[in-house]
């Protein structure tokens, strides 16, 4: 008898990957979109890639809720204008 399995929970990092895929852009373009409006708090490509790698990678960094909200707003402008 199989027990009920919960579907995997989508992380903020998963959602960022989805946004990039929906926008259909390269990582450098995605970083530019992501950094819009962040000013001096903008992220480097290395840090941005750390948001995109698998969670079992030593380079992985979890994406904070506030940054996902920012990304959702910035990518919506690109996705909705396509």
C-alpha positions in Angstrom: 0.0 0.0 0.0 1.4 3.4 -1.0 1.1 6.3 1.4 0.0 9.7 0.2 2.8 11.8 -1.1 2.8 15.6 -0.8 3.7 17.3 -4.1 7.1 18.9 -3.9 7.0 22.5 -2.6 8.1 25.1 -5.2 10.9 27.3 -3.8 11.6 30.9 -4.6 14.6 29.8 -6.6 12.3 27.5 -8.6 10.0 30.4 -9.4 12.9 32.6 -10.5 13.9 29.8 -12.9 10.3 29.7 -14.2 10.3 33.5 -14.7 13.5 33.4 -16.8 12.0 30.5 -18.9 8.7 32.4 -19.4 10.6 35.5 -20.5 12.7 33.4 -22.9 15.9 35.3 -22.1 19.6 34.3 -21.5 21.1 34.5 -18.0 22.9 37.8 -18.7 19.6 39.4 -19.9 17.8 37.9 -16.9 20.4 39.4 -14.6 19.8 42.8 -16.2 16.1 42.5 -15.7 16.5 41.2 -12.1 18.9 44.1 -11.2 16.5 46.8 -12.5 15.7 49.2 -9.7 18.2 47.6 -7.2 20.8 50.4 -7.7 23.9 49.8 -5.6 22.3 46.6 -4.2 22.5 45.0 -7.7 23.7 41.4 -7.9 26.8 40.0 -9.7 26.5 37.2 -12.3 28.1 34.8 -9.8 25.6 35.5 -7.1 22.7 35.4 -9.6 23.8 32.0 -10.8 23.9 30.8 -7.2 20.1 31.5 -7.1 19.7 29.2 -10.2 21.8 26.2 -9.4 20.4 23.0 -7.8 19.8 23.2 -4.1 22.3 20.4 -3.4 25.1 22.5 -5.0 27.7 24.0 -2.7 27.2 27.3 -4.6 23.4 27.4 -4.0 22.0 30.5 -2.3 18.3 30.7 -1.3 16.3 33.6 -2.8 14.7 35.7 -0.2 11.0 36.5 -0.4 11.6 40.2 -1.0 13.9 39.4 -3.9 11.3 37.1 -5.5 8.7 39.8 -5.2 11.1 42.2 -6.9 11.8 39.6 -9.7 8.1 39.0 -10.2 7.5 42.7 -10.8 10.5 43.1 -13.1 9.9 40.0 -15.2 6.2 40.7 -15.5 7.1 43.9 -17.5 9.1 41.8 -20.0 6.7 38.8 -20.1 3.6 40.9 -20.5 5.1 43.1 -23.2 6.0 40.1 -25.4 
